[in-house]
């Protein structure tokens, strides 16, 4: 999985958020400024229209069209405003910039329609005559006669004043440029601040990472003192202090574990009995030097290998498998063949359990009883030989005693000869007993 540094996760996100916010502010600001200028210009045009409406209504009511057109041209030049008078039919009666006679009907213009309804109409659109965007404001005209109003007079037409919005557009462009420059400055400043903050956050985290890497290699000597400074946040300082405490506790616990392991290894290696530990997959967990010597294997290469690779004895393999299946201790005696010689092992196997009581394998302790078996054979042969040696004189003595009892005692010559033989056999028996007593004292 491709991981990025913290700075490249925080910096682009904050930059995008700031950029989006500034774009929104710029758009809203531009729209607000544009609306403000348009509203101000509309109010100004409406004021101009109302200032000349009375005069225009009077001239229109009197039918003084030439005077009306001259008034519109003069007033338009003075106010830098285009002034147009439209009658009720939509025909242009006077215009300050163009010849009214050649202009098309204006009854479909939205601002004129509003004025015909007795309201003030406004519109911004492209002028077909001048071919530029114009702001139009139209007010209704009513009939006037001799300067006095006729009650209930209908709308006689519309007075429209207009100015190009080019100036507003230039002003808005200037404002938008300033807003854009300000937004760029804000984005740049925000990016710089975000970069500095990101580095300020990532620096102690990078130091923590280096400490964690050293901890993973077993080096717990380094400590972080970030919590003593004022340049990191409370969360980072708390995390640093927690990692320091964790390192101290791990150092103590690992030291205890290493000490216990060394003590256990020393005991394990110094045992005269051969010890073999196998897991539930019948793979060797560990074995001591005595077991390695018995099976003629390097004790450092055995862990992790299958039992069948280490111990080539079907009886021991069967014993381990049986203990794994029944989870009960099992004692057996196996014979290892070494060419023409044999080696006798008394094996005691028990199930291995972890702290939770779960079975994790088998522990087999093996005692070499080869010498004991040989001594037993010697003893058995010795007893057989001694029995034979004892049986011969005893049989001879018994035979001669029985002969004497049957009447040979009456024959002095035979009796004396038999007694001499009995004495000889008794001395031989005594010598054998003396040898046995001497052997018992060895």
TAFENKA-V165880 format. One record per helix or strand of 3 or more residues. SS is the DSSP state (H for helix, E for strand). FROM is the first residue (numbers start at 1). TO is the last residue. Records with the same first field share a line. If there is no record, write none. Layout:
SS->FROM-TO ; FROM-TO
This chain:
H->6-62 ; 65-79 ; 100-102 ; 110-116 ; 166-216 ; 226-228 ; 234-270 ; 289-295 ; 299-302 ; 307-310 ; 314-326 ; 370-405 ; 408-410 ; 412-440
E->82-87 ; 92-95 ; 121-126 ; 133-142 ; 155-164 ; 274-279 ; 283-287 ; 330-338 ; 341-353 ; 359-368
